[in-house]
C-alpha cells in the first residue's frame, strides 16, 4: 500500500518513466499495475505500454491484469509477443492471455493464438491447445455446449499446425474434451509416439498431466514425468500421475504408487490408498493400517469406509481408536443451523458393525453399530 501511495503521488507529477531505473522497480511496477487494474478510468495507453514492456518475473501477471481491465487494440503486438513466450508457468496467467485475445478478436481468440503459435516450440503449441480448451470465455454456454465451443476453437487452432504435429495435438484435444484415453493413445502413429516422448521432458507441469496419461496409453515410458508430477506437492498433478500409472498398469505399479502414499495433499494419498488397499496382501495390510492415523480426516474416513467392505482383522484396533475421532464435518442444511456429523467416528462404528465377530477387547456390537 505504501508503494501504491508513492506511485500515485509521483505519477501525477512525473508520469511513470522514472520507475524503469528505480532500485525497487518490480515493486513499483506491481503497484502501478494494481492502481491501473482497480481504476474505472482508462489510463493513458502510453502507461499500459510502459507497464507491459517493463514488467517481468512475478510482475507480469499483474501487468496483464491491468491490460485486461483496460484493453486497447494498440496493444495487440504486445499481446502476440506475450502469447509467444514459452516460460509462463502460471496456468491462470495463460488463461488470462486467452481471455484478452478473445477481447481483441471480438470474442474469438484463435487469430491471435495462431499468430503466436508460429513463433514457439511444439511444446508451447500444445500448451496453447490446452489453454484454449481450459479457458471458459464469458460468452461460452454451460455444460457440454461450452465444451463443444472450446473444442471448436482448439480445432481451428491446430489446423494451422504442421501435418507432422497435428495428430498428437488432435489426440491431446480428444482426451481434454472427454475422449477415451487408451483408445486415443493406441491410435497414435509411431512418429507421433516419438514426438510425444520428446515433448514430455519439455512440457509445462499443467500439460505434463494429460500428456503423461496419453503416453501411458501409448506404451511410452512415463517414469520421469510421473516422478515430476508427484514432486510438485500439487493435488491435481499428483492425481494425474496416479491416473497415468494406472493406465500404464506396469508390473511394478504397486511399487510406483507407494510414493503417493506420502504425498503432501490428501486427495493423492487417499486415491493411492484406495488403489493399493483394494488387493493388499496380508503382509501389506499392517503398513496400510497406518493411514488410520493420517492427519487428514478425509483419508481416515476413506480407511473406515473401506474397512466396512473389506473387514481386515488387523484393522479392528485402529477402528476402535477412530470411534473417538473428533473431526466435525459440519452439515450445512438449506435451513436451520448446522449439525455435527462426526463422519469418521460414525464410519468406524459402521465398519465395526459389519464384522461378523470382534475380539473381546472391542466394543460391544450394539456400540459398534453406531448411530442410525
C-alpha positions in Angstrom: 0.0 0.0 0.0 2.9 2.3 0.7 4.3 1.7 -2.8 0.9 2.4 -4.3 0.8 5.7 -2.5 4.3 6.6 -3.8 3.3 5.7 -7.3 0.1 7.6 -7.1 1.8 10.8 -6.0 4.7 10.7 -8.3 2.6 9.5 -11.2 0.6 12.8 -11.1 3.7 14.9 -11.1 6.2 12.9 -13.2 4.3 10.2 -15.1 5.7 6.7 -14.8 9.0 6.7 -16.7 11.0 7.2 -13.5 10.1 3.6 -12.4 12.2 1.9 -15.0 15.5 2.9 -13.3 14.4 2.7 -9.7 16.1 0.1 -7.4 12.6 -1.1 -6.4 11.4 -1.3 -9.9 9.4 -4.5 -9.6 7.5 -3.5 -6.5 6.7 -0.1 -8.1 5.5 -1.7 -11.4 3.4 -4.1 -9.4 1.8 -1.2 -7.5 1.3 0.7 -10.8 -0.4 -2.4 -12.3 -2.7 -2.6 -9.2 -3.6 1.0 -9.4 -4.5 0.7 -13.1 -6.4 -2.5 -12.7 -8.5 -1.1 -9.8 -9.3 2.2 -11.6 -12.5 2.6 -13.6 -11.0 5.4 -15.7 -8.8 4.1 -18.6 -5.2 5.1 -18.2 -3.1 6.7 -21.0 -2.2 4.0 -23.5 1.4 5.0 -23.0 1.2 3.9 -19.4 -0.1 0.5 -20.3 2.6 0.1 -23.0 5.3 1.1 -20.4 3.8 -1.4 -17.9 3.8 -4.5 -20.2 7.2 -3.5 -21.7 8.9 -3.3 -18.4 7.2 -5.9 -16.2 9.0 -9.2 -15.8 9.0 -12.1 -13.4 6.2 -12.1 -10.9 5.1 -8.7 -12.0 3.9 -9.8 -15.5 0.6 -11.3 -14.3 -0.3 -8.1 -12.5 0.6 -6.0 -15.6 -1.7 -8.1 -17.8 -4.4 -8.0 -15.3 -4.3 -4.2 -15.8 -4.3 -4.7 -19.5 -7.3 -7.0 -19.3 -9.3 -4.3 -17.4 -8.4 -1.6 -20.0 -7.7 -3.4 -23.2 -6.9 -1.3 -26.3 -6.2 -2.7 -29.7 -3.0 -0.8 -30.0 -1.6 -3.3 -27.5 -2.1 -6.3 -29.9 1.6 -6.5 -30.7 2.5 -6.8 -27.1 -0.2 -9.5 -26.7 1.2 -11.6 -29.5 4.7 -11.3 -28.0 3.3 -12.4 -24.6 1.5 -15.4 -26.1 4.7 -16.4 -27.8 6.6 -16.7 -24.5 7.4 -20.3 -23.5 8.1 -19.6 -19.9 4.7 -18.8 -18.5 4.4 -21.2 -15.5 1.1 -19.9 -14.3 -2.0 -21.6 -15.9 -4.2 -18.7 -14.6 -1.9 -16.2 -16.4 -2.0 -18.1 -19.6 -5.8 -18.3 -19.4 -5.9 -14.5 -18.8 -4.0 -14.0 -22.1 -6.5 -16.2 -23.9 -9.3 -14.1 -22.5 -7.6 -10.9 -23.6 -7.1 -12.4 -27.1 -10.8 -13.0 -27.1 -11.5 -9.4 -26.3 -9.1 -8.3 -29.1 -10.8 -10.7 -31.5 -14.3 -9.6 -30.6 -14.9 -12.9 -28.8 -12.6 -15.0 -31.0 -9.1 -15.6 -29.6 -8.0 -18.0 -32.3 -6.4 -15.5 -34.8 -4.0 -14.2 -32.1 -3.3 -17.8 -30.9 -2.4 -18.8 -34.5 -0.2 -15.7 -34.8 1.7 -16.7 -31.7 1.9 -20.4 -32.4 4.1 -19.9 -35.4 6.8 -18.4 -33.3 7.0 -21.0 -30.5 8.4 -24.6 -29.9 6.0 -27.5 -30.3 5.5 -27.9 -26.5 4.2 -24.4 -26.3 1.9 -25.0 -29.3 0.4 -28.0 -27.4 0.1 -25.7 -24.4 -1.9 -23.3 -26.5 -4.3 -26.1 -27.3 -4.5 -27.0 -23.6 -5.1 -23.3 -22.7 -7.8 -22.9 -25.3 -9.7 -25.9 -24.0 -9.4 -25.0 -20.4 -10.3 -21.3 -20.7 -14.0 -20.6 -20.4 -14.9 -17.3 -22.0 -17.8 -15.2 -20.8 -20.0 -16.0 -23.8 -19.5 -19.7 -23.5 -22.5 -21.7 -22.5 -22.5 -24.1 -19.6 -22.1 -27.9 -19.7 -21.5 -29.8 -22.9 -22.3 -26.8 -25.2 -19.5 -24.9 -23.6 -17.1 -27.8 -24.0 -18.1 -28.0 -27.7 -17.4 -24.3 -28.2 -13.9 -24.6 -26.6 -13.3 -27.7 -28.6 -14.2 -25.9 -31.8 -11.8 -23.1 -31.1 -9.0 -25.5 -30.3 -9.7 -27.5 -33.5 -9.4 -24.3 -35.6 -6.1 -23.5 -33.9 -4.5 -26.9 -34.6 -5.5 -26.7 -38.2 -2.6 -24.2 -38.5 -0.1 -26.8 -37.2 2.3 -28.7 -39.4 1.0 -32.1 -40.5 3.6 -34.0 -38.5 2.4 -32.3 -35.3 -1.3 -32.2 -35.9 -2.0 -35.9 -34.9 -0.6 -35.5 -31.4 -2.3 -32.1 -31.0 -5.6 -33.7 -32.0 -5.1 -36.6 -29.6 -4.5 -34.1 -26.8 -7.7 -32.3 -27.8 -9.6 -35.5 -27.7 -8.6 -36.5 -24.2 -9.1 -33.0 -22.8 -12.7 -32.9 -24.1 -13.7 -36.3 -22.8 -12.3 -38.8 -25.3 -11.3 -42.3 -24.1 -7.6 -42.1 -23.3 -6.5 -45.6 -24.1 -8.3 -45.7 -27.4 -6.9 -42.3 -28.4 -3.4 -43.3 -27.4 -3.5 -46.6 -29.2 -4.4 -44.9 -32.5 -1.2 -42.7 -32.4 1.2 -43.4 -35.2 4.9 -44.3 -34.5 6.1 -40.8 -35.4 3.6 -39.2 -33.1 4.7 -41.5 -30.2 8.3 -40.4 -30.8 7.2 -36.8 -30.8 5.2 -37.4 -27.6 8.3 -38.9 -25.9 10.4 -35.9 -26.9 7.8 -33.4 -25.7 7.2 -34.9 -22.3 10.5 -33.5 -21.0 9.8 -30.0 -22.2 6.1 -29.8 -21.3 4.9 -27.4 -18.6 3.6 -29.1 -15.5 0.0 -28.4 -16.5 0.5 -30.0 -19.8 2.5 -32.9 -18.4 -0.5 -34.4 -16.7 -2.6 -35.1 -19.8 0.4 -35.9 -21.8 1.6 -38.5 -19.2 -1.8 -40.2 -19.5 -1.6 -40.2 -23.2 1.9 -41.6 -23.1 0.9 -44.3 -20.7 -1.8 -45.5 -23.1 0.6 -45.4 -26.0 3.2 -47.5 -24.2 5.7 -44.6 -23.8 7.9 -44.6 -20.7 6.4 -42.3 -18.1 8.7 -42.9 -15.1 10.4 -39.5 -15.3 7.2 -37.4 -15.9 5.2 -39.1 -13.1 8.0 -38.6 -10.7 8.0 -34.9 -11.7 4.2 -34.7 -11.2 4.3 -36.3 -7.8 7.1 -33.9 -6.7 5.2 -30.7 -7.1 3.0 -31.2 -4.0 0.0 -30.2 -6.0 -3.1 -32.4 -5.7 -4.1 -32.1 -9.4 -0.5 -33.0 -10.5 -0.4 -35.9 -8.1 -3.7 -37.3 -9.2 -2.6 -37.1 -12.9 0.5 -39.1 -12.0 -1.6 -41.8 -10.4 -4.0 -41.9 -13.3 -1.1 -42.3 -15.8 0.4 -45.1 -13.7 -2.9 -46.9 -13.6 -3.3 -46.5 -17.3 0.2 -47.9 -17.9 -0.6 -50.8 -15.5 3.0 -52.0 -15.3 4.1 -55.0 -13.4 5.7 -52.6 -10.8 2.5 -50.5 -10.5 2.2 -51.0 -6.7 5.8 -50.0 -6.1 5.4 -46.8 -8.2 2.2 -45.9 -6.3 3.9 -46.1 -2.9 5.4 -42.6 -3.0 1.9 -41.2 -3.5 1.0 -42.5 0.0 3.3 -39.8 1.4 2.2 -37.0 -0.8 1.5 -33.7 0.8 -2.1 -33.4 -0.4 -4.7 -35.7 1.0 -6.6 -36.4 -2.3 -3.5 -38.0 -3.6 -2.8 -40.1 -0.5 -6.5 -41.1 -0.4 -6.5 -42.3 -4.0 -3.2 -44.1 -3.7 -4.5 -45.9 -0.5 -7.8 -47.0 -2.2 -5.9 -48.4 -5.1 -3.2 -50.2 -3.1 -5.6 -51.4 -0.3 -8.1 -52.9 -2.8 -5.9 -56.1 -3.3 -3.4 -55.7 -0.5 -1.7 -58.9 0.8 -1.8 -59.9 4.4 1.8 -58.7 4.7 1.0 -55.2 3.3 -2.1 -54.6 5.4 -0.1 -53.7 8.5 1.6 -50.8 6.8 -1.7 -49.6 5.2 -3.5 -49.5 8.6 -1.2 -46.6 9.5 -3.5 -44.3 7.4 -6.0 -44.6 10.2 -3.7 -42.0 11.9 -3.4 -39.8 8.9 -3.6 -36.1 9.7 -6.3 -35.7 7.1 -9.8 -36.7 8.2 -10.7 -37.4 4.6 -8.0 -40.1 4.5 -9.1 -41.6 7.8 -12.7 -41.6 6.5 -11.6 -43.5 3.4 -9.9 -46.0 5.6 -13.0 -46.6 7.8 -15.3 -46.8 4.7 -13.0 -49.4 3.0 -12.9 -51.5 6.2 -16.7 -51.7 6.2 -16.4 -53.5 2.9 -13.1 -55.5 3.3 -13.2 -56.1 7.1 -9.5 -56.7 7.7 -9.0 -58.4 11.1 -5.8 -56.4 11.6 -7.9 -53.1 11.4 -10.1 -53.6 14.4 -7.9 -51.8 16.9 -7.4 -48.9 14.5 -11.2 -48.7 14.0 -11.8 -48.7 17.8 -9.5 -45.7 18.1 -11.4 -43.9 15.3 -14.6 -44.1 17.4 -13.1 -41.2 19.3 -12.3 -39.2 16.2 -13.5 -35.7 16.9 -13.2 -34.2 13.4 -16.5 -32.5 12.9 -17.8 -32.5 9.3 -20.5 -29.8 9.8 -23.6 -30.4 7.8 -25.0 -27.2 6.3 -28.6 -27.8 5.5 -30.7 -25.4 3.4 -32.5 -24.1 6.5 -31.7 -24.2 10.2 -28.4 -24.5 12.0 -25.5 -26.8 11.0 -25.3 -30.1 12.9 -22.3 -32.2 13.8 -21.8 -35.3 11.6 -18.5 -36.7 13.1 -18.3 -38.8 9.9 -15.0 -40.6 10.7 -16.2 -41.9 14.0 -19.6 -42.9 12.5 -17.9 -44.7 9.6 -15.6 -46.5 12.1 -18.7 -47.6 14.0 -20.4 -48.8 10.9 -17.2 -50.7 9.9 -17.0 -52.5 13.2 -20.7 -53.3 13.0 -20.0 -55.1 9.6 -17.6 -57.6 11.2 -19.1 -61.0 11.8 -17.1 -61.3 15.1 -15.0 -58.9 17.1 -12.2 -59.7 19.6 -13.1 -59.5 23.4 -11.4 -56.1 23.8 -13.5 -54.4 21.1 -16.7 -52.5 21.9 -20.0 -54.4 22.1 -21.8 -54.9 18.8 -24.5 -52.5 19.9 -22.0 -49.7 20.3 -20.2 -50.8 17.1 -23.4 -50.5 15.1 -23.2 -46.7 15.5 -26.0 -44.2 15.3 -28.9 -44.7 12.9 
